[in-house]
Amino acid sequence: MNLTRVRSHYNDAPGLLYAGFNQDYGCFAIGLDNGFRVYNSEPLIEQARYESDEGGIAMVEMLYRTNYLALVGGGRNPRYSPNKVIIYDSIKGKEVLELEYKSDVKNVKLRRERMVVVLSNKVFVYHFSLHPHLLHTLETADNDKGLSAVSSSPDRAMLAIPGRQRGHVQLIDLDSLGYFWSSLSDEQGTTFPSSTTTATAGDHSSHSSSRRSSNSAMGAATANINIIAAHSGKLSCMALNANGTKCATASDKGTLIRVFNATTGTLLNELRRGMDRAEIFAIAFNQDSTRLVVSSDKGTIHIFNLDPSVVTMADRKPRGPSYGEVVVYPTMSPSKFGLTLSGNRGSSLSFMKDLLPKYFSSEWSFAHAKILSESQCLVAFDQKSTILAICADGSCYKFQFDPRKGGECSRDSYERFYKFDTL
């Protein structure tokens, strides 16, 4: 959630430039116009504070709960140039690595063995260490939002980024990338404060196809890449599940969220947030990939079921296709009570989906929650039936939902993690 690249909301907390979870959602960090802070998610506790008058931090990417963080400067007075990635060691309290590019950095993603740096039209993938090796360079369509997602499981490393064509997604198996040495790329340079000698890989662009294997010019690095035509419009949000087997996407229209098999590209679920245009802020899977949570600029959080096993038939009760709408259900078996096979809400006329517009065959959210403002917010599953929301107004919500019946969530807690008057 980079607040320097979106239109601000009147409720947004002044001085708050960024908020983002770590890989397992157990912590989150915020970037401020005078530094950054790190918080524990549950319970909500400030863990560390690094603030000074040296300038603003527009991006803080954590590496699980380790002492390494990736920082990018931003705001009215950036601490670092926006075209640099700084690796910061919180134990030593200093920068240990600096990477500089010809254009602004839009996003950074970390795994224990991989680092991904996203520019507006290129993505660099490194073997992550204090002596990083550039493994591969990929081209994308215009990506000012820095859209990207990386799986968090140690067993499988997958990367999702926009494709070269509008609405397409590239899914890259990061484990397929090898190591190689070459001359310094003209797009990227690496500087180490300790003046260590480094070598980096050259720029090897990928070629678009439904499924491809991309080789470097030196023949030593290979990337297994799958291309999915996810939407007809421009992508606005994407997410991977923990083990990298599922990818969820939304377009700038914001009405549908699609979930794909990351290996085959098969469409697994098509979920409807609503009928009116909206900006999707965040998408997140739960730990076992049976549910999905989505936040948007409508101030509503939607929870969808992806697997029918999470809802028992005995507890399924009829609900209409939109909140508050009165629907008369036909007298037929419980499976036709306006609910889809995944346990999400559906139209009572879905049995006529072949004759009616697509709206009547849509899967609507299983549960929903409302935040007090329409500020941008990040969402995640805190526990099996708890949703965590971190908002740009400096607030943190926790909602409980009935895992079998769904419906409206109950607010478990509301706290302020950031108040601008504490600067």
RAGI-V907367 format. One record per residue. N is the residue number from 1. SS is DSSP state (alpha for helix, beta for strand, coil for the rest). Layout:
N,SS
N,SS
This chain:
1,coil
2,beta
3,coil
4,coil
5,coil
6,coil
7,coil
8,coil
9,coil
10,coil
11,coil
12,coil
13,coil
14,coil
15,coil
16,beta
17,beta
18,beta
19,beta
20,beta
21,beta
22,coil
23,coil
24,coil
25,coil
26,coil
27,beta
28,beta
29,beta
30,beta
31,beta
32,beta
33,coil
34,coil
35,beta
36,beta
37,beta
38,beta
39,beta
40,beta
41,coil
42,coil
43,coil
44,coil
45,beta
46,beta
47,beta
48,beta
49,beta
50,beta
51,beta
52,coil
53,coil
54,coil
55,coil
56,beta
57,beta
58,beta
59,beta
60,beta
61,beta
62,beta
63,coil
64,coil
65,coil
66,coil
67,coil
68,beta
69,beta
70,beta
71,beta
72,beta
73,beta
74,coil
75,coil
76,coil
77,coil
78,beta
79,coil
80,coil
81,coil
82,coil
83,coil
84,beta
85,beta
86,beta
87,beta
88,beta
89,beta
90,coil
91,coil
92,coil
93,coil
94,beta
95,beta
96,beta
97,beta
98,beta
99,beta
100,beta
101,beta
102,coil
103,coil
104,coil
105,coil
106,coil
107,beta
108,beta
109,beta
110,beta
111,coil
112,coil
113,coil
114,beta
115,beta
116,beta
117,beta
118,beta
119,coil
120,coil
121,coil
122,beta
123,beta
124,beta
125,beta
126,beta
127,beta
128,coil
129,coil
130,coil
131,coil
132,coil
133,beta
134,beta
135,beta
136,beta
137,beta
138,beta
139,beta
140,coil
141,coil
142,coil
143,coil
144,coil
145,coil
146,coil
147,coil
148,beta
149,beta
150,beta
151,coil
152,coil
153,coil
154,coil
155,coil
156,coil
157,coil
158,beta
159,beta
160,beta
161,beta
162,beta
163,coil
164,coil
165,coil
166,coil
167,coil
168,beta
169,beta
170,beta
171,beta
172,beta
173,beta
174,alpha
175,alpha
176,alpha
177,coil
178,coil
179,coil
180,coil
181,coil
182,beta
183,coil
184,coil
185,coil
186,coil
187,coil
188,beta
189,beta
190,beta
191,beta
192,coil
193,coil
194,coil
195,coil
196,coil
197,coil
198,coil
199,coil
200,beta
201,coil
202,coil
203,coil
204,coil
205,coil
206,coil
207,coil
208,coil
209,coil
210,coil
211,beta
212,beta
213,beta
214,beta
215,beta
216,coil
217,coil
218,coil
219,coil
220,coil
221,coil
222,beta
223,beta
224,beta
225,beta
226,beta
227,beta
228,beta
229,beta
230,coil
231,coil
232,coil
233,coil
234,coil
235,beta
236,beta
237,beta
238,beta
239,beta
240,beta
241,coil
242,coil
243,coil
244,coil
245,coil
246,beta
247,beta
248,beta
249,beta
250,beta
251,beta
252,coil
253,coil
254,coil
255,coil
256,beta
257,beta
258,beta
259,beta
260,beta
261,beta
262,coil
263,coil
264,coil
265,coil
266,coil
267,beta
268,beta
269,beta
270,beta
271,beta
272,beta
273,coil
274,coil
275,coil
276,coil
277,coil
278,coil
279,coil
280,beta
281,beta
282,beta
283,beta
284,beta
285,beta
286,coil
287,coil
288,coil
289,coil
290,coil
291,beta
292,beta
293,beta
294,beta
295,beta
296,beta
297,coil
298,coil
299,coil
300,beta
301,beta
302,beta
303,beta
304,beta
305,beta
306,coil
307,coil
308,alpha
309,alpha
310,alpha
311,coil
312,coil
313,alpha
314,alpha
315,alpha
316,coil
317,coil
318,coil
319,coil
320,coil
321,coil
322,coil
323,coil
324,coil
325,coil
326,coil
327,coil
328,coil
329,coil
330,coil
331,coil
332,coil
333,coil
334,alpha
335,alpha
336,alpha
337,coil
338,coil
339,beta
340,coil
341,coil
342,coil
343,coil
344,coil
345,beta
346,coil
347,coil
348,coil
349,coil
350,alpha
351,alpha
352,alpha
353,coil
354,coil
355,coil
356,coil
357,coil
358,alpha
359,alpha
360,alpha
361,alpha
362,coil
363,beta
364,beta
365,coil
366,coil
367,beta
368,beta
369,beta
370,beta
371,coil
372,coil
373,coil
374,coil
375,coil
376,coil
377,beta
378,beta
379,beta
380,beta
381,beta
382,beta
383,beta
384,coil
385,coil
386,beta
387,beta
388,beta
389,beta
390,beta
391,beta
392,coil
393,coil
394,coil
395,beta
396,beta
397,beta
398,beta
399,beta
400,beta
401,coil
402,coil
403,coil
404,coil
405,coil
406,coil
407,beta
408,beta
409,coil
410,beta
411,beta
412,beta
413,beta
414,beta
415,beta
416,beta
417,coil
418,coil
419,coil
420,alpha
421,alpha
422,alpha
423,coil
